Amino acid sequence: MKAVNSLLIAHGAGLVTCLTLLKDYDANPRLKGIGWFITLFVTGFGWAMFAYAGLILHRERGSFSTTSRGLKEENGRSQHGSQSCPPFGYCL
């Protein structure tokens, strides 16, 4: 999650920086190739948004599972058959 957030923030900051430099586009001849950077940052920002949405959807699907919530039967087994709760899980 931290990596996806960092990717999203970095591409957003780069895009904002490039768009800020566009106001000096006519006065500064060194900014004539900034279109490539804007394209790269927009593409990276789009992929970062896609990755963030995928991560959120993946987390939402996992939260509906009863074994991930740690519900157990009286005999100590999970409610999904003979699977036992993982050692790192939230079994009660």
BELPEMO-V392653 format. One record per residue. N is the residue number from 1. RES is the residue in one letter. PHI is phi as a letter, one per 20 degrees, with the letter a starting at -180 (none if undefined). Layout:
N;RES;PHI / N;RES;PHI
This chain:
1;M;none / 2;K;f / 3;A;f / 4;V;f / 5;N;f / 6;S;f / 7;L;f / 8;L;f / 9;I;f / 10;A;f / 11;H;f / 12;G;f / 13;A;f / 14;G;f / 15;L;f / 16;V;f / 17;T;f / 18;C;f / 19;L;f / 20;T;f / 21;L;f / 22;L;f / 23;K;f / 24;D;d / 25;Y;f / 26;D;f / 27;A;e / 28;N;d / 29;P;f / 30;R;f / 31;L;e / 32;K;f / 33;G;d / 34;I;f / 35;G;f / 36;W;f / 37;F;f / 38;I;f / 39;T;f / 40;L;f / 41;F;f / 42;V;f / 43;T;f / 44;G;f / 45;F;f / 46;G;f / 47;W;f / 48;A;f / 49;M;f / 50;F;f / 51;A;f / 52;Y;f / 53;A;f / 54;G;f / 55;L;f / 56;I;f / 57;L;f / 58;H;f / 59;R;f / 60;E;f / 61;R;f / 62;G;f / 63;S;f / 64;F;e / 65;S;f / 66;T;f / 67;T;f / 68;S;f / 69;R;e / 70;G;n / 71;L;f / 72;K;c / 73;E;e / 74;E;f / 75;N;e / 76;G;n / 77;R;e / 78;S;f / 79;Q;f / 80;H;e / 81;G;n / 82;S;e / 83;Q;f / 84;S;e / 85;C;f / 86;P;f / 87;P;f / 88;F;e / 89;G;e / 90;Y;d / 91;C;f / 92;L;e
